[in-house]
Amino acid sequence: MARPAAPRTRPAAGAEKPAAKKAPAKKAPARKAPARKAPARTSASKPPAYRLPALAEATLAPAQRALLDAMRSGPRGGGIGLGGPFGVFLHAPAYGVHAQALGAHCRYGTVVPARLSEFAILVTARLWRAQYEWHVHAPIAEKAGVKPSTLAALRAGRVPARAPADERAVHAFVTELYTRRRVSDRTYARLHSLLGDAGMVEFVGILGYYALVAMTLDVFRVPLPAGVAPFFPEPKA
């Protein structure tokens, strides 16, 4: 005989029902970090003010006139004006006469091929962000055989990986010298195989003179010619 089914137990009055499971809370979307603002740069329309008094040919002192005549009668030719580093040299003509003579030899009188010399000048200009130096020498370098793509890479701060081997040797030497204040035997030998002893001495002289020019341009804030935009960003003073 089958047993009767047990009666179903009902919850006592007032007994709490089991709590319903809550749905998991939705996670708020992750917030993106605010983009960092680039450092302020001086507007191309408001270049830094030149730090020396402007000169006029009509009012040059005898020593200044003699220096200007010496520069114009040299290998640079009669087109030398009162802008660029030469305008700064004119403020100290006793110094300027020696500086410009060294510069004339470094640019026109060394055994270093013009293409490599001009390329080294531009590597120096890029490291110093010397606007006027780049403005003058980029066209000269291109005319001497430096490819526009190499100039574009250098101007952008990239290693010119597709440049010819001799230009890469120059770039490696100059950047290592500026970075380490020394040059390894390997880097030295690589360039020495192209230039020899006398060429190496003059090559270092080229770097020294155009570093002098770059410092002169940067310290005294020598302006670019009217209508020429800066080639590198200028930090706000």
LODOTOR-528510 format. One record per atom (N, C-alpha, C): residue number from 1; z, x, y. Coordinates in steps of 0.1 Angstrom, whole numbers. Example, Ala and Ser with C-alpha at 12.3 -4.5 7.8 and 13.67 -1.06 7.14 Angstrom:
% LODOTOR-528510
[rec 1; [78; 132; -57]]
[rec 1; [78; 123; -45]]
[rec 1; [78; 132; -33]]
[rec 2; [71; 128; -22]]
[rec 2; [71; 137; -11]]
[rec 2; [79; 129; 0]]
//
This chain:
% LODOTOR-528510
[rec 1; [0; 9; -12]]
[rec 1; [0; 0; 0]]
[rec 1; [0; 9; 12]]
[rec 2; [-10; 7; 22]]
[rec 2; [-11; 15; 34]]
[rec 2; [1; 13; 43]]
[rec 3; [4; 25; 49]]
[rec 3; [15; 24; 59]]
[rec 3; [10; 19; 72]]
[rec 4; [18; 11; 79]]
[rec 4; [14; 6; 92]]
[rec 4; [13; 18; 102]]
[rec 5; [2; 17; 111]]
[rec 5; [0; 27; 121]]
[rec 5; [12; 28; 130]]
[rec 6; [15; 40; 133]]
[rec 6; [27; 43; 143]]
[rec 6; [23; 37; 156]]
[rec 7; [32; 31; 163]]
[rec 7; [29; 26; 176]]
[rec 7; [27; 37; 186]]
[rec 8; [17; 35; 195]]
[rec 8; [14; 45; 205]]
[rec 8; [25; 46; 215]]
[rec 9; [29; 58; 218]]
[rec 9; [40; 60; 228]]
[rec 9; [35; 59; 242]]
[rec 10; [41; 51; 250]]
[rec 10; [37; 49; 264]]
[rec 10; [46; 57; 273]]
[rec 11; [40; 63; 283]]
[rec 11; [49; 71; 292]]
[rec 11; [59; 62; 299]]
[rec 12; [71; 67; 300]]
[rec 12; [82; 60; 306]]
[rec 12; [79; 57; 320]]
[rec 13; [84; 46; 325]]
[rec 13; [82; 42; 338]]
[rec 13; [87; 53; 348]]
[rec 14; [79; 56; 358]]
[rec 14; [82; 66; 367]]
[rec 14; [79; 81; 363]]
[rec 15; [75; 82; 351]]
[rec 15; [71; 95; 346]]
[rec 15; [59; 100; 353]]
[rec 16; [59; 113; 356]]
[rec 16; [47; 119; 363]]
[rec 16; [36; 122; 354]]
[rec 17; [24; 118; 359]]
[rec 17; [12; 122; 351]]
[rec 17; [9; 137; 353]]
[rec 18; [3; 143; 343]]
[rec 18; [-1; 157; 345]]
[rec 18; [-10; 159; 356]]
[rec 19; [-7; 169; 365]]
[rec 19; [-16; 172; 377]]
[rec 19; [-30; 175; 373]]
[rec 20; [-39; 169; 381]]
[rec 20; [-53; 173; 378]]
[rec 20; [-56; 187; 383]]
[rec 21; [-64; 193; 375]]
[rec 21; [-68; 207; 378]]
[rec 21; [-76; 207; 391]]
[rec 22; [-72; 216; 400]]
[rec 22; [-80; 217; 413]]
[rec 22; [-92; 226; 411]]
[rec 23; [-103; 222; 418]]
[rec 23; [-115; 230; 417]]
[rec 23; [-113; 243; 424]]
[rec 24; [-118; 254; 419]]
[rec 24; [-116; 267; 425]]
[rec 24; [-121; 267; 440]]
[rec 25; [-114; 273; 449]]
[rec 25; [-118; 273; 463]]
[rec 25; [-130; 282; 465]]
[rec 26; [-139; 277; 473]]
[rec 26; [-151; 285; 475]]
[rec 26; [-148; 297; 484]]
[rec 27; [-153; 308; 480]]
[rec 27; [-151; 320; 489]]
[rec 27; [-160; 320; 501]]
[rec 28; [-154; 323; 512]]
[rec 28; [-162; 324; 525]]
[rec 28; [-171; 335; 524]]
[rec 29; [-183; 333; 529]]
[rec 29; [-193; 344; 529]]
[rec 29; [-188; 357; 536]]
[rec 30; [-190; 368; 530]]
[rec 30; [-185; 381; 536]]
[rec 30; [-192; 383; 550]]
[rec 31; [-184; 387; 559]]
[rec 31; [-189; 389; 573]]
[rec 31; [-195; 403; 574]]
[rec 32; [-206; 404; 580]]
[rec 32; [-213; 417; 582]]
[rec 32; [-206; 424; 593]]
[rec 33; [-205; 437; 591]]
[rec 33; [-199; 446; 601]]
[rec 33; [-208; 446; 613]]
[rec 34; [-202; 445; 625]]
[rec 34; [-211; 446; 637]]
[rec 34; [-219; 459; 638]]
[rec 35; [-231; 458; 641]]
[rec 35; [-239; 470; 643]]
[rec 35; [-234; 479; 653]]
[rec 36; [-234; 492; 650]]
[rec 36; [-229; 501; 660]]
[rec 36; [-240; 503; 671]]
[rec 37; [-235; 503; 683]]
[rec 37; [-244; 505; 695]]
[rec 37; [-248; 519; 696]]
[rec 38; [-260; 521; 698]]
[rec 38; [-265; 535; 701]]
[rec 38; [-259; 541; 713]]
[rec 39; [-257; 554; 714]]
[rec 39; [-251; 559; 726]]
[rec 39; [-260; 557; 738]]
[rec 40; [-254; 554; 749]]
[rec 40; [-262; 551; 761]]
[rec 40; [-270; 563; 765]]
[rec 41; [-283; 560; 769]]
[rec 41; [-292; 570; 773]]
[rec 41; [-296; 567; 788]]
[rec 42; [-299; 578; 794]]
[rec 42; [-303; 577; 808]]
[rec 42; [-317; 571; 808]]
[rec 43; [-319; 561; 817]]
[rec 43; [-332; 555; 818]]
[rec 43; [-342; 565; 823]]
[rec 44; [-354; 563; 817]]
[rec 44; [-365; 572; 822]]
[rec 44; [-368; 570; 836]]
[rec 45; [-365; 558; 842]]
[rec 45; [-367; 556; 856]]
[rec 45; [-357; 563; 865]]
[rec 46; [-345; 567; 859]]
[rec 46; [-335; 573; 867]]
[rec 46; [-331; 586; 860]]
[rec 47; [-339; 596; 861]]
[rec 47; [-335; 609; 855]]
[rec 47; [-323; 615; 862]]
[rec 48; [-316; 624; 855]]
[rec 48; [-305; 631; 862]]
[rec 48; [-310; 638; 874]]
[rec 49; [-301; 639; 884]]
[rec 49; [-305; 645; 897]]
[rec 49; [-305; 660; 896]]
[rec 50; [-315; 666; 902]]
[rec 50; [-317; 680; 903]]
[rec 50; [-305; 686; 910]]
[rec 51; [-300; 697; 905]]
[rec 51; [-288; 703; 911]]
[rec 51; [-289; 714; 921]]
[rec 52; [-302; 717; 925]]
[rec 52; [-304; 727; 935]]
[rec 52; [-312; 721; 947]]
[rec 53; [-310; 727; 958]]
[rec 53; [-318; 722; 970]]
[rec 53; [-333; 724; 967]]
[rec 54; [-341; 714; 971]]
[rec 54; [-355; 715; 970]]
[rec 54; [-361; 726; 980]]
[rec 55; [-371; 733; 975]]
[rec 55; [-377; 743; 983]]
[rec 55; [-391; 739; 988]]
[rec 56; [-395; 745; 999]]
[rec 56; [-408; 742; 1004]]
[rec 56; [-414; 756; 1007]]
[rec 57; [-427; 758; 1004]]
[rec 57; [-434; 771; 1006]]
[rec 57; [-433; 775; 1020]]
[rec 58; [-434; 766; 1029]]
[rec 58; [-434; 770; 1044]]
[rec 58; [-421; 776; 1048]]
[rec 59; [-410; 773; 1041]]
[rec 59; [-397; 779; 1046]]
[rec 59; [-391; 789; 1036]]
[rec 60; [-399; 795; 1027]]
[rec 60; [-394; 805; 1018]]
[rec 60; [-390; 817; 1026]]
[rec 61; [-379; 823; 1021]]
[rec 61; [-375; 836; 1027]]
[rec 61; [-385; 847; 1022]]
[rec 62; [-385; 859; 1028]]
[rec 62; [-395; 869; 1024]]
[rec 62; [-393; 873; 1009]]
[rec 63; [-381; 874; 1004]]
[rec 63; [-379; 878; 990]]
[rec 63; [-384; 867; 981]]
[rec 64; [-382; 854; 985]]
[rec 64; [-387; 843; 977]]
[rec 64; [-402; 843; 977]]
[rec 65; [-408; 845; 988]]
[rec 65; [-423; 846; 990]]
[rec 65; [-429; 857; 981]]
[rec 66; [-422; 869; 981]]
[rec 66; [-427; 880; 973]]
[rec 66; [-426; 876; 958]]
[rec 67; [-416; 869; 954]]
[rec 67; [-415; 865; 940]]
[rec 67; [-425; 855; 936]]
[rec 68; [-428; 846; 944]]
[rec 68; [-438; 836; 942]]
[rec 68; [-452; 842; 941]]
[rec 69; [-455; 852; 950]]
[rec 69; [-467; 859; 950]]
[rec 69; [-469; 867; 937]]
[rec 70; [-458; 873; 932]]
[rec 70; [-458; 881; 920]]
[rec 70; [-461; 873; 908]]
[rec 71; [-456; 861; 907]]
[rec 71; [-458; 852; 896]]
[rec 71; [-473; 847; 897]]
[rec 72; [-478; 844; 908]]
[rec 72; [-491; 839; 910]]
[rec 72; [-502; 850; 907]]
[rec 73; [-499; 862; 910]]
[rec 73; [-508; 873; 908]]
[rec 73; [-508; 878; 893]]
[rec 74; [-498; 873; 885]]
[rec 74; [-497; 878; 871]]
[rec 74; [-506; 869; 862]]
[rec 75; [-503; 870; 849]]
[rec 75; [-512; 863; 839]]
[rec 75; [-511; 848; 840]]
[rec 76; [-500; 843; 846]]
[rec 76; [-499; 828; 847]]
[rec 76; [-509; 822; 857]]
[rec 77; [-514; 830; 866]]
[rec 77; [-524; 825; 876]]
[rec 77; [-518; 819; 888]]
[rec 78; [-527; 815; 897]]
[rec 78; [-523; 810; 910]]
[rec 78; [-518; 796; 910]]
[rec 79; [-518; 789; 899]]
[rec 79; [-513; 775; 899]]
[rec 79; [-498; 773; 898]]
[rec 80; [-491; 784; 898]]
[rec 80; [-476; 783; 898]]
[rec 80; [-471; 776; 911]]
[rec 81; [-463; 766; 909]]
[rec 81; [-457; 759; 920]]
[rec 81; [-442; 761; 921]]
[rec 82; [-435; 752; 927]]
[rec 82; [-421; 754; 929]]
[rec 82; [-413; 745; 919]]
[rec 83; [-419; 740; 909]]
[rec 83; [-412; 732; 899]]
[rec 83; [-409; 740; 887]]
[rec 84; [-403; 734; 877]]
[rec 84; [-400; 741; 864]]
[rec 84; [-390; 752; 866]]
[rec 85; [-389; 761; 857]]
[rec 85; [-379; 772; 858]]
[rec 85; [-382; 782; 870]]
[rec 86; [-394; 783; 874]]
[rec 86; [-398; 792; 885]]
[rec 86; [-391; 788; 898]]
[rec 87; [-391; 775; 900]]
[rec 87; [-384; 770; 912]]
[rec 87; [-369; 773; 912]]
[rec 88; [-363; 774; 900]]
[rec 88; [-349; 778; 899]]
[rec 88; [-348; 793; 902]]
[rec 89; [-357; 801; 896]]
[rec 89; [-357; 816; 898]]
[rec 89; [-358; 819; 913]]
[rec 90; [-365; 811; 921]]
[rec 90; [-367; 814; 935]]
[rec 90; [-354; 813; 943]]
[rec 91; [-344; 806; 937]]
[rec 91; [-331; 806; 944]]
[rec 91; [-323; 819; 943]]
[rec 92; [-327; 827; 933]]
[rec 92; [-321; 840; 932]]
[rec 92; [-332; 850; 929]]
[rec 93; [-340; 854; 939]]
[rec 93; [-352; 862; 937]]
[rec 93; [-350; 875; 931]]
[rec 94; [-339; 882; 934]]
[rec 94; [-336; 895; 928]]
[rec 94; [-335; 894; 913]]
[rec 95; [-329; 883; 908]]
[rec 95; [-329; 880; 894]]
[rec 95; [-342; 875; 889]]
[rec 96; [-348; 866; 897]]
[rec 96; [-360; 860; 892]]
[rec 96; [-372; 870; 890]]
[rec 97; [-372; 880; 898]]
[rec 97; [-383; 890; 896]]
[rec 97; [-383; 896; 882]]
[rec 98; [-371; 899; 877]]
[rec 98; [-370; 905; 864]]
[rec 98; [-372; 894; 853]]
[rec 99; [-366; 882; 855]]
[rec 99; [-368; 871; 845]]
[rec 99; [-382; 868; 843]]
[rec 100; [-390; 866; 854]]
[rec 100; [-404; 862; 853]]
[rec 100; [-412; 873; 847]]
[rec 101; [-409; 886; 849]]
[rec 101; [-416; 897; 843]]
[rec 101; [-414; 897; 828]]
[rec 102; [-402; 895; 823]]
[rec 102; [-399; 894; 809]]
[rec 102; [-407; 882; 803]]
[rec 103; [-406; 871; 810]]
[rec 103; [-413; 859; 805]]
[rec 103; [-428; 861; 804]]
[rec 104; [-434; 868; 814]]
[rec 104; [-449; 870; 813]]
[rec 104; [-452; 879; 801]]
[rec 105; [-444; 889; 798]]
[rec 105; [-446; 897; 786]]
[rec 105; [-444; 889; 773]]
[rec 106; [-433; 881; 773]]
[rec 106; [-431; 873; 760]]
[rec 106; [-442; 863; 758]]
[rec 107; [-448; 858; 768]]
[rec 107; [-458; 848; 765]]
[rec 107; [-472; 854; 763]]
[rec 108; [-475; 864; 770]]
[rec 108; [-489; 870; 770]]
[rec 108; [-490; 883; 764]]
[rec 109; [-479; 891; 763]]
[rec 109; [-481; 905; 759]]
[rec 109; [-476; 909; 745]]
[rec 110; [-471; 901; 737]]
[rec 110; [-466; 905; 724]]
[rec 110; [-476; 905; 713]]
[rec 111; [-473; 911; 702]]
[rec 111; [-482; 911; 691]]
[rec 111; [-480; 899; 682]]
[rec 112; [-471; 890; 686]]
[rec 112; [-470; 877; 678]]
[rec 112; [-482; 868; 681]]
[rec 113; [-488; 863; 671]]
[rec 113; [-500; 854; 673]]
[rec 113; [-496; 842; 682]]
[rec 114; [-505; 838; 691]]
[rec 114; [-502; 828; 701]]
[rec 114; [-497; 815; 694]]
[rec 115; [-503; 811; 683]]
[rec 115; [-499; 799; 676]]
[rec 115; [-485; 799; 671]]
[rec 116; [-481; 811; 666]]
[rec 116; [-467; 812; 661]]
[rec 116; [-457; 813; 673]]
[rec 117; [-461; 820; 683]]
[rec 117; [-453; 822; 695]]
[rec 117; [-450; 808; 701]]
[rec 118; [-461; 800; 703]]
[rec 118; [-460; 787; 710]]
[rec 118; [-452; 778; 701]]
[rec 119; [-454; 779; 688]]
[rec 119; [-446; 770; 679]]
[rec 119; [-431; 774; 680]]
[rec 120; [-428; 787; 680]]
[rec 120; [-414; 791; 682]]
[rec 120; [-408; 786; 695]]
[rec 121; [-416; 786; 705]]
[rec 121; [-411; 781; 718]]
[rec 121; [-408; 766; 717]]
[rec 122; [-416; 758; 710]]
[rec 122; [-413; 744; 708]]
[rec 122; [-401; 741; 699]]
[rec 123; [-399; 749; 689]]
[rec 123; [-387; 748; 681]]
[rec 123; [-375; 750; 690]]
[rec 124; [-376; 760; 698]]
[rec 124; [-365; 762; 708]]
[rec 124; [-363; 751; 717]]
[rec 125; [-374; 746; 723]]
[rec 125; [-373; 734; 732]]
[rec 125; [-367; 722; 725]]
[rec 126; [-371; 720; 713]]
[rec 126; [-365; 708; 706]]
[rec 126; [-350; 710; 703]]
[rec 127; [-346; 722; 699]]
[rec 127; [-332; 724; 697]]
[rec 127; [-323; 722; 709]]
[rec 128; [-329; 726; 721]]
[rec 128; [-322; 725; 734]]
[rec 128; [-325; 711; 741]]
[rec 129; [-334; 704; 735]]
[rec 129; [-339; 692; 742]]
[rec 129; [-343; 695; 756]]
[rec 130; [-351; 705; 757]]
[rec 130; [-356; 710; 771]]
[rec 130; [-369; 703; 774]]
[rec 131; [-368; 692; 782]]
[rec 131; [-379; 683; 784]]
[rec 131; [-391; 691; 790]]
[rec 132; [-388; 698; 801]]
[rec 132; [-399; 705; 808]]
[rec 132; [-406; 715; 799]]
[rec 133; [-398; 722; 791]]
[rec 133; [-403; 733; 783]]
[rec 133; [-413; 726; 773]]
[rec 134; [-409; 715; 767]]
[rec 134; [-418; 708; 758]]
[rec 134; [-430; 703; 765]]
[rec 135; [-428; 697; 777]]
[rec 135; [-440; 692; 784]]
[rec 135; [-450; 703; 787]]
[rec 136; [-446; 715; 790]]
[rec 136; [-456; 726; 793]]
[rec 136; [-462; 731; 780]]
[rec 137; [-454; 733; 770]]
[rec 137; [-459; 741; 759]]
[rec 137; [-465; 733; 747]]
[rec 138; [-462; 720; 746]]
[rec 138; [-468; 713; 735]]
[rec 138; [-483; 713; 736]]
[rec 139; [-490; 710; 748]]
[rec 139; [-504; 711; 749]]
[rec 139; [-509; 725; 746]]
[rec 140; [-502; 736; 750]]
[rec 140; [-506; 749; 748]]
[rec 140; [-506; 752; 733]]
[rec 141; [-495; 748; 726]]
[rec 141; [-494; 750; 711]]
[rec 141; [-505; 743; 704]]
[rec 142; [-508; 731; 708]]
[rec 142; [-519; 723; 701]]
[rec 142; [-532; 731; 703]]
[rec 143; [-535; 736; 715]]
[rec 143; [-547; 743; 718]]
[rec 143; [-548; 756; 710]]
[rec 144; [-536; 762; 707]]
[rec 144; [-535; 774; 699]]
[rec 144; [-537; 771; 684]]
[rec 145; [-536; 759; 680]]
[rec 145; [-539; 756; 666]]
[rec 145; [-528; 748; 659]]
[rec 146; [-517; 745; 665]]
[rec 146; [-506; 737; 659]]
[rec 146; [-511; 723; 658]]
[rec 147; [-510; 717; 646]]
[rec 147; [-515; 704; 644]]
[rec 147; [-506; 693; 651]]
[rec 148; [-513; 682; 655]]
[rec 148; [-505; 672; 662]]
[rec 148; [-494; 666; 652]]
[rec 149; [-497; 665; 639]]
[rec 149; [-487; 659; 630]]
[rec 149; [-475; 668; 629]]
[rec 150; [-477; 681; 630]]
[rec 150; [-466; 691; 630]]
[rec 150; [-457; 689; 643]]
[rec 151; [-464; 687; 654]]
[rec 151; [-457; 685; 667]]
[rec 151; [-449; 672; 667]]
[rec 152; [-455; 662; 661]]
[rec 152; [-448; 649; 660]]
[rec 152; [-436; 650; 652]]
[rec 153; [-437; 657; 640]]
[rec 153; [-425; 659; 632]]
[rec 153; [-414; 666; 639]]
[rec 154; [-418; 677; 645]]
[rec 154; [-408; 685; 653]]
[rec 154; [-402; 678; 664]]
[rec 155; [-410; 670; 671]]
[rec 155; [-404; 663; 682]]
[rec 155; [-394; 652; 678]]
[rec 156; [-397; 646; 666]]
[rec 156; [-388; 636; 660]]
[rec 156; [-375; 643; 653]]
[rec 157; [-375; 656; 653]]
[rec 157; [-363; 662; 647]]
[rec 157; [-364; 664; 632]]
[rec 158; [-376; 663; 626]]
[rec 158; [-378; 664; 612]]
[rec 158; [-383; 678; 609]]
[rec 159; [-381; 683; 597]]
[rec 159; [-387; 696; 592]]
[rec 159; [-402; 694; 590]]
[rec 160; [-410; 702; 597]]
[rec 160; [-425; 700; 595]]
[rec 160; [-429; 705; 581]]
[rec 161; [-427; 697; 571]]
[rec 161; [-429; 701; 557]]
[rec 161; [-444; 703; 554]]
[rec 162; [-453; 697; 562]]
[rec 162; [-467; 699; 559]]
[rec 162; [-474; 709; 568]]
[rec 163; [-466; 716; 576]]
[rec 163; [-471; 727; 584]]
[rec 163; [-475; 739; 575]]
[rec 164; [-484; 748; 580]]
[rec 164; [-488; 760; 573]]
[rec 164; [-475; 768; 570]]
[rec 165; [-477; 777; 560]]
[rec 165; [-465; 785; 555]]
[rec 165; [-460; 793; 566]]
[rec 166; [-468; 799; 574]]
[rec 166; [-463; 808; 585]]
[rec 166; [-455; 800; 595]]
[rec 167; [-459; 788; 598]]
[rec 167; [-452; 780; 608]]
[rec 167; [-438; 776; 602]]
[rec 168; [-438; 773; 589]]
[rec 168; [-426; 769; 582]]
[rec 168; [-416; 781; 582]]
[rec 169; [-422; 793; 581]]
[rec 169; [-413; 805; 581]]
[rec 169; [-407; 807; 595]]
[rec 170; [-415; 804; 605]]
[rec 170; [-409; 804; 619]]
[rec 170; [-398; 794; 621]]
[rec 171; [-401; 782; 616]]
[rec 171; [-391; 771; 618]]
[rec 171; [-378; 774; 610]]
[rec 172; [-380; 779; 598]]
[rec 172; [-368; 783; 590]]
[rec 172; [-360; 794; 597]]
[rec 173; [-366; 804; 603]]
[rec 173; [-359; 815; 610]]
[rec 173; [-352; 810; 622]]
[rec 174; [-359; 802; 630]]
[rec 174; [-352; 798; 643]]
[rec 174; [-341; 788; 640]]
[rec 175; [-343; 779; 631]]
[rec 175; [-332; 769; 629]]
[rec 175; [-320; 775; 622]]
[rec 176; [-323; 785; 613]]
[rec 176; [-312; 792; 606]]
[rec 176; [-304; 800; 616]]
[rec 177; [-311; 807; 625]]
[rec 177; [-304; 815; 636]]
[rec 177; [-295; 806; 644]]
[rec 178; [-300; 795; 648]]
[rec 178; [-292; 786; 657]]
[rec 178; [-281; 779; 649]]
[rec 179; [-283; 777; 636]]
[rec 179; [-273; 770; 628]]
[rec 179; [-262; 779; 624]]
[rec 180; [-266; 791; 619]]
[rec 180; [-256; 800; 613]]
[rec 180; [-252; 812; 622]]
[rec 181; [-260; 814; 633]]
[rec 181; [-258; 825; 642]]
[rec 181; [-261; 838; 635]]
[rec 182; [-268; 837; 624]]
[rec 182; [-272; 849; 615]]
[rec 182; [-285; 844; 608]]
[rec 183; [-291; 854; 602]]
[rec 183; [-303; 851; 594]]
[rec 183; [-302; 858; 581]]
[rec 184; [-304; 852; 570]]
[rec 184; [-303; 857; 557]]
[rec 184; [-314; 867; 554]]
[rec 185; [-312; 876; 545]]
[rec 185; [-323; 886; 541]]
[rec 185; [-335; 879; 537]]
[rec 186; [-334; 868; 530]]
[rec 186; [-346; 861; 525]]
[rec 186; [-354; 855; 536]]
[rec 187; [-347; 849; 546]]
[rec 187; [-354; 843; 557]]
[rec 187; [-360; 854; 566]]
[rec 188; [-353; 865; 568]]
[rec 188; [-358; 876; 576]]
[rec 188; [-371; 882; 569]]
[rec 189; [-370; 884; 556]]
[rec 189; [-381; 891; 549]]
[rec 189; [-394; 882; 549]]
[rec 190; [-391; 869; 549]]
[rec 190; [-403; 859; 549]]
[rec 190; [-411; 860; 562]]
[rec 191; [-404; 861; 573]]
[rec 191; [-411; 863; 586]]
[rec 191; [-415; 877; 589]]
[rec 192; [-407; 887; 584]]
[rec 192; [-411; 901; 586]]
[rec 192; [-424; 904; 579]]
[rec 193; [-427; 897; 568]]
[rec 193; [-439; 900; 560]]
[rec 193; [-451; 896; 569]]
[rec 194; [-449; 887; 578]]
[rec 194; [-460; 882; 587]]
[rec 194; [-461; 890; 600]]
[rec 195; [-450; 895; 605]]
[rec 195; [-450; 901; 619]]
[rec 195; [-447; 916; 619]]
[rec 196; [-441; 922; 609]]
[rec 196; [-438; 936; 609]]
[rec 196; [-426; 939; 618]]
[rec 197; [-423; 952; 620]]
[rec 197; [-411; 955; 627]]
[rec 197; [-412; 952; 642]]
[rec 198; [-423; 957; 649]]
[rec 198; [-424; 954; 663]]
[rec 198; [-425; 939; 666]]
[rec 199; [-433; 932; 657]]
[rec 199; [-434; 918; 659]]
[rec 199; [-421; 911; 658]]
[rec 200; [-412; 915; 649]]
[rec 200; [-399; 909; 648]]
[rec 200; [-390; 911; 660]]
[rec 201; [-391; 923; 666]]
[rec 201; [-383; 926; 678]]
[rec 201; [-388; 917; 689]]
[rec 202; [-401; 916; 691]]
[rec 202; [-407; 908; 701]]
[rec 202; [-405; 893; 699]]
[rec 203; [-405; 889; 686]]
[rec 203; [-403; 875; 683]]
[rec 203; [-389; 871; 687]]
[rec 204; [-379; 879; 684]]
[rec 204; [-365; 876; 688]]
[rec 204; [-364; 876; 703]]
[rec 205; [-372; 884; 710]]
[rec 205; [-372; 884; 725]]
[rec 205; [-378; 871; 730]]
[rec 206; [-388; 866; 723]]
[rec 206; [-394; 853; 727]]
[rec 206; [-384; 842; 726]]
[rec 207; [-376; 842; 715]]
[rec 207; [-366; 832; 713]]
[rec 207; [-355; 833; 724]]
[rec 208; [-352; 846; 728]]
[rec 208; [-341; 848; 738]]
[rec 208; [-346; 843; 752]]
[rec 209; [-358; 847; 755]]
[rec 209; [-363; 843; 768]]
[rec 209; [-365; 828; 770]]
[rec 210; [-370; 821; 759]]
[rec 210; [-372; 807; 761]]
[rec 210; [-359; 799; 759]]
[rec 211; [-349; 805; 753]]
[rec 211; [-336; 799; 753]]
[rec 211; [-330; 800; 767]]
[rec 212; [-332; 811; 774]]
[rec 212; [-329; 813; 788]]
[rec 212; [-335; 802; 797]]
[rec 213; [-348; 800; 794]]
[rec 213; [-356; 790; 802]]
[rec 213; [-350; 776; 799]]
[rec 214; [-347; 773; 786]]
[rec 214; [-342; 760; 782]]
[rec 214; [-328; 757; 789]]
[rec 215; [-320; 767; 789]]
[rec 215; [-307; 766; 795]]
[rec 215; [-308; 764; 810]]
[rec 216; [-318; 771; 816]]
[rec 216; [-320; 769; 830]]
[rec 216; [-325; 755; 833]]
[rec 217; [-334; 750; 825]]
[rec 217; [-339; 736; 828]]
[rec 217; [-328; 726; 826]]
[rec 218; [-320; 728; 815]]
[rec 218; [-310; 718; 812]]
[rec 218; [-298; 718; 822]]
[rec 219; [-293; 730; 825]]
[rec 219; [-282; 731; 834]]
[rec 219; [-285; 726; 848]]
[rec 220; [-297; 729; 853]]
[rec 220; [-300; 725; 867]]
[rec 220; [-308; 712; 867]]
[rec 221; [-310; 706; 856]]
[rec 221; [-316; 693; 855]]
[rec 221; [-330; 693; 862]]
[rec 222; [-338; 703; 858]]
[rec 222; [-351; 704; 864]]
[rec 222; [-359; 691; 860]]
[rec 223; [-364; 684; 869]]
[rec 223; [-371; 672; 866]]
[rec 223; [-385; 674; 861]]
[rec 224; [-390; 665; 853]]
[rec 224; [-404; 664; 848]]
[rec 224; [-412; 660; 860]]
[rec 225; [-425; 663; 859]]
[rec 225; [-434; 658; 870]]
[rec 225; [-434; 643; 871]]
[rec 226; [-437; 638; 882]]
[rec 226; [-437; 623; 884]]
[rec 226; [-446; 617; 874]]
[rec 227; [-442; 606; 868]]
[rec 227; [-450; 598; 858]]
[rec 227; [-449; 603; 844]]
[rec 228; [-442; 614; 841]]
[rec 228; [-441; 619; 828]]
[rec 228; [-427; 614; 822]]
[rec 229; [-428; 607; 811]]
[rec 229; [-416; 602; 804]]
[rec 229; [-409; 613; 796]]
[rec 230; [-396; 612; 795]]
[rec 230; [-389; 622; 787]]
[rec 230; [-393; 622; 772]]
[rec 231; [-393; 634; 766]]
[rec 231; [-398; 635; 752]]
[rec 231; [-386; 633; 742]]
[rec 232; [-374; 635; 747]]
[rec 232; [-362; 634; 739]]
[rec 232; [-352; 625; 746]]
[rec 233; [-343; 618; 739]]
[rec 233; [-333; 610; 746]]
[rec 233; [-323; 619; 754]]
[rec 234; [-320; 615; 766]]
[rec 234; [-311; 622; 775]]
[rec 234; [-297; 614; 774]]
[rec 235; [-287; 621; 770]]
[rec 235; [-273; 615; 770]]
[rec 235; [-269; 612; 784]]
[rec 236; [-262; 601; 785]]
[rec 236; [-257; 597; 798]]
[rec 236; [-246; 606; 803]]
[rec 237; [-246; 610; 815]]
[rec 237; [-236; 620; 820]]
[rec 237; [-223; 613; 822]]
//
